[in-house]
Amino acid sequence: MALTKVLIAVKTYPSLSTKYDELVCTAGFTEDGQWIRIYPVPFRKLDFEGQYKKWQWIEIDLEKNTSDFRPESFKTTKLESIKVLGKVDREDNWFERKKLTLNKVYDNLDLLIAEAKDKKIGTSLAVLKPKEILDFVIEAVDINWDKNKIASILAKQEQISLFDIEESKKVFEVVRKVPYKFSYKFITEDNKERTIMKEDWEIGQLYWNCFDKYKDEKIACKKVREKYYDTFLKKNELYFFMGTTFLFHYRAPNPFLIIGVFYPPKDNKVSLF
């Protein structure tokens, strides 16, 4: 695929990796409106100039990720090739963003799952419009990362510091694990009630920003709910960016997670005709 322009629409919350220390799954749209996944990306280890944000175009050298059967999955072997370009802003009621992201929208999750399970299609990234949002669910989870992965990362850092003085100055700080799971309960046109976890960088960072400000987990959770449920349902159109996990794509009855939300403001203009 070589040098490719990608509009970043999704950045998942960092997960730990024994090989890369920490990984972020990035997804977005190519110039012709096709979904693309870029994985793995040790995002926080990138030089500052390569640390892209959502709704920025990047230029990156890509090749098909042959260890991942999902058709949208690509990887880069040249992290230094990442070039951050311009940003797509929110002008005109998010017109440009909607034009780039809403070319193909699913309204029936059963149909999307069937398409994912069909090995001739294998869809693993999609935009889904829920018929009705029923609730926003917050559940406590284990506050600790996997001990074996933490031990591996620390051992690797200790080894580097013994042999490379310069590298020892760049001690990698493991990202804080969010102690809650956030999910939407909703139905689509299949009229089935589902509760699906939302897993992206944005919601994790919002939780920690609120926790650091108020020093209270309950208040932090309340603030997350206020944005993603109260405000969005009142003021915004809500679309889900859906993505499957590699491990459960063919195994799970529903392999999709909500890996991002797209929330243009509601158009409240009333036609006079």
N, C-alpha and C positions, 0 to 999 in steps of 0.2 A: 504493500500500500504506500510505503515511503512517506514523504512529507505530506502531512494532512492537517487541515484546519478543523478544529473541533470547538463547538460552543459548549462550555461547561455548564451542565444543569444539575449535576448530582455529585456530592462528595460525602461518602459515608464516614461515620465516626471512626477514628483509628482503631484498629485491632492489632493485637500483638502477634509477632511472627518470630520463630526461632531463627529463621534465615535472614530476614530483613530488619529485625527488631520490631518494626511497626509498619503497618500497611494501611493504605486508603484506597478504596475502590472509587474510581472516577467514571462518570458516564455523561454523555452529552449528545449533541447532534452534529453531523457533518454538514457541509454547505448545501447538500441536496436533501437535507431533512431526515437522514437515516440515523437511527440510534447507533451509538458505539460505546463500548466499555473499554476502559484502559486499566489493566491490572496485570501485575502489581505495581504500585507506586509508593515508595517510601517518602511520602509527601513532605513531612517536616524535616527531612534531611536534604531537601533540595536547596540550592542557593536561593537567596531572597528573590532574585530576578525571575526564578522559575516557579515561584509559589503563586499559582493562579487562584482566582476566586470564582464563585458562581457567577454566571452570565458574562464571563469574559471569553473571548475567542483566544485559543492558543494554537500555535503551530508546533507540531510534534512529529518526529520520525516514528512510524508505526509499522508493525508486521503482525500477521495473524498469530494469535496465541494458540499454537498447535496442541498444547496440553489442556486446552479448554474447548469442549465440543460446542459450546454455545456460539451461534453464528456472529453475534455482535462483539465477541471478545477479541481484543487486540492487546499488544504489549509494545513497549519500547525498550530497546537495548542501548538507547542513547539518551539518558536523562538530561544530559547537557544540551540536547537539541531543543528542549522546550523553550518556546518563545511566546511570551504573553503579549497579546495584541489588544485591540479595543474592546470596550464593554458595550453590551446591548442594554440600553437604559429602559426606564418605565414610561417614557413619554407617550402621549395619546392613548391613555388607558391600556398601556402595555401592548400596543399594537404590534410592534416589531417582535417582541417575545412570543406573542400568541401566534404570529405568522410562522415562526420558526419551530414551535413546539406542538402545535395542535393540528398538524396535517393528518394524523391518524389517531383517533380517540376511540377507545373501547368503552362500551357502557354495560357490558355483560361479562362478569368475571368467569363464569363457566366456559364461555367461548374462548376467552384468553387462555385459560388453563388447558383446554383441549388443544389449542394451537401450540402451546409450549410442549405438550406431551407428544405431539406429532413429530417424529424424527425427520420428516421431510421439511418441516418448517422450523420448529424449535425455538420459537420466540421467547426471549428471556428479558427483554426490556420493552416497556410499553407505557402509554398514558391511559389512565382509567378515570372515567367520570362517574362518581357514585350517584345513585339515584336519591339516596337520603343518608345523612350522617345521623347516627343514633346516639353516640356517646364518644367520649375521649377517656380511655382507661389508663390509669397509672398504677403500676405494680412494683413493689420493692423486689430487687434481685440481689445476688451476691455482690458485695462491695469490692471484692478482691479479684485481681487477675489470676489466671492460672499460675500456680507456684512454679511449675517446671519451666514455663516460658520466661517468667521473671528471672529465675536462676540462670537460664541460658543467656539472657541479655546482659545480666550483671557480670557473668563470667567472661563473656566476649569483651566487654568494656575493660575489665581488669587486665585481660591479656593484651589489649591494644595499648593500654597505658604503660605497660612494662617495656614495650619495644618501640613506641613511637611517641616521643614527647609532645609533638605538635598535636597529634590526634587525641592525646590525653586531655588536652584543653577543651575538647569538644564533647564532653560527656553528655550522652543522650538521656534526657529525662523522660521517663515513661509517662504517657498521658494518663490523666486521672480517669478511672472507670466510673461511668455514670451509674449510681446505685438504684436506678429505676428504669423500668421498661414502659415506653409510651406507645399506646395502640389506638387506632380508630375502630369503632364498631359501626358498621354501615351495611347497606344493601345496594346491589346494582339491579339491572333489569331482570336478572334471574330470580329476584325476590328472596335470595338466601341471605340470612344474617351472618356476617362474618366479623371477627375481631382480628385485625392484622397489625403487627408491630410496625412502627415508624422508626427507621434506623438511618439517621443522617447526621452529619457534622453540625448542622444548624441547630437542631433541637438539643443536642448534647451540650453545645456551647452556651445556648440560652440558659439551660439548667445551671451550669457552673457560674455564669455571670450573675444570675439571681442569687445563687447560694453565697457567692463571695460578697455580694452587696448586703444581704440580709442575715447571713450566718444562721439560716434556718431552712431545713429541708422541706418542711411543709409549705412555707412561703414560696420557696423556689418552684415546687411542684404546682402550686396555685398559679403562679405567674406563667408557667408553661401552658397550663390548661386555658388560662385567659386568652393567650394569643392563638393557640392552635384550635380552640373550640369556640369560645365565646366570640372573639373578634372575627375570626374567619367566617363563621356561620352568619354573622350579622352583616359584614361589610364586603365579603369576598366570594368570588366563584372558586370552588375548590376542586382541583384535579390531583390525582395521585400519580407520581412516577413510580412504576412497579418494576421490580427486578427479582429474578430468581437467584438462589444460591447454587453454586456448582454442585455441592454435595447432594442436595435434595431436589434438584431439577426434575429428575425422573422418579424419585422415590416418594416424595411427599404428595398427599392428595392435593394440596395447594402449595406449590413451591415458591409463591411470590411473597415478598416483603414490600412495604412502602418505603422506598429509598429516598423519597423527596416529595414535596408538595409544590404545586404551582397554584398561585392564589391571586390572579388579577382581580382588581376591584370590580364589584358588581356595577353593571351599567344601569343606573336608575333613571335614565332619561325616559320620559313618557311621550310616546308619539301623539301628535295632535290630529292625525289623520286615520 
